[in-house]
Amino acid sequence: MTKKIYYASPLFSEMEYSYNEFLVNKIREQYPDIEIYSPQEQGDINDKNTYADSIAIAKYDTDALLASDLVVAVLDGASIDVGVASEIGVAYQAGIPIIGLYSDSRQQGATNKQKLDALQQPAESQFAYINLYTVGLIKMNGAIFTNSADLIRSIQSYL
């Protein structure tokens, strides 16, 4: 039986679209026998020149997610994309493992005294914030990685 991955990521800007294509292709190269569902590849519901209503989008993607063995979620951005957060919630509730990619460079320097001291001043945090509820859902049934190479290597341990 073919294993399936659901790839959850924002997909609306050229940068997001290109990065998704890059990462999905890297995963496919490493694991050619695994089927990957990437919503941006689903023209019937995600071609923005055409029309698909909210129910069609939710049903199509949720059915694919629930048929998957693993969710790979890109957590990068000013905040976790709301669609990705929803997909994480559905996967958690269904008991599907989730691995996240959080590559924000502002995570670096966690022992730097100046950066830590700055936390005591309003609006001077040098660190990125990520929603801890969503992070907790991932960590209860998966893991979060800070680079794509580690994330891709980890896939085999979840399938």
Beta strands, then each sheet from edge to edge (+ up, - down):
strand 1: 4-8
strand 2: 35-37
strand 3: 70-74
strand 4: 98-101
strand 5: 142-145
sheet 1: 2+ 1+ 3+ 4+ 5+
end
